[in-house]
Amino acid sequence: MPVMVISSDEDPLIPLPAQIEITRLAPNAVLRVIEGAGHWPQLEKPDELKALVADFMRPDWAPFAPPASRRLQRPQRHGQNL
């Protein structure tokens, strides 16, 4: 089952390096970073959070499929890989 970890680059409680490690430990996990948000991205950047969740829920979102059958390429952070 795919898992999406949503992180904020300014979270003082769970820093980004810890969230990267959480993502590495979870099978089939991807990390998405909301820039300019702290620990409450649902309040600080609600539109960005909604877009991430809506995209993740799309039936054609397949980040773990083999590259030949992958329809969508997803950047980790606005075009940058973590």
For each residue, the residues with C-beta under 8 A, 3 or more apart:
1: 28
2: 28 29 30 56 61 63 64
3: 26 27 28 29 30
4: 29 30 31 32 52 53 56
5: 19 22 23 26 29 30 31 32
6: 32 34 41 49 52 53
7: 11 14 16 19 20 31 32 33 34
8: 11 16 33 34 35 37 38 39 41 44 45
9: 16 33 34 35 36 37
10: 36 37 38
11: 7 8 14 15 16 19 37 38 39
12: 15 38 39
13: 39
14: 7 11 18 19 39
15: 11 12 18 19
16: 7 8 9 11 19 20 33
17: 20 21
18: 14 15 21 22
19: 5 7 11 14 15 16 22 23 31
20: 7 16 17 23 24 31 82
21: 17 18 24 25
22: 5 18 19 25 26 29
23: 5 19 20 26 29 30 31
24: 20 21 29
25: 21 22 29
26: 3 5 22 23 29
27: 3
28: 1 2 3 64
29: 2 3 4 5 22 23 24 25 26
30: 2 3 4 5 23 63 74 76
31: 4 5 7 19 20 23 76 82
32: 4 5 6 7 52 56 76 77
33: 7 8 9 16 76 77 82
34: 6 7 8 9 37 41 44 45 48 49 52
35: 8 9 77 78
36: 9 10 44 45
37: 8 9 10 11 34 40 41 44 45 48
38: 8 10 11 12 41 44
39: 8 11 12 13 14
40: 37 43 44
41: 6 8 34 37 38 44 45 46 48 49
42: 46 49
43: 40 46
44: 8 34 36 37 38 40 41
45: 8 34 36 37 41 48 49
46: 41 42 43 49 50
47: 50 51
48: 34 37 41 45 51 52
49: 6 34 41 42 45 46 52 53
50: 46 47 53 54
51: 47 48 54 55
52: 4 6 32 34 48 49 55 56
53: 4 6 49 50 56 57
54: 50 51 57 58
55: 51 52 58 61 74
56: 2 4 32 52 53 61
57: 53 54 61
58: 54 55 61
59:
60: 71 72
61: 2 55 56 57 58 72 74
62: 65 69 70 71 72
63: 2 30 70 72 74
64: 2 28
65: 62 69 70 71
66: 69 70
67: 70
68:
69: 62 65 66
70: 62 63 65 66 67 73
71: 60 62 65
72: 60 61 62 63
73: 70
74: 30 55 61 63
75: 78 79 80 81
76: 30 31 32 33 80 81 82
77: 32 33 35 80 81 82
78: 35 75
79: 75
80: 75 76 77
81: 75 76 77
82: 20 31 33 76 77
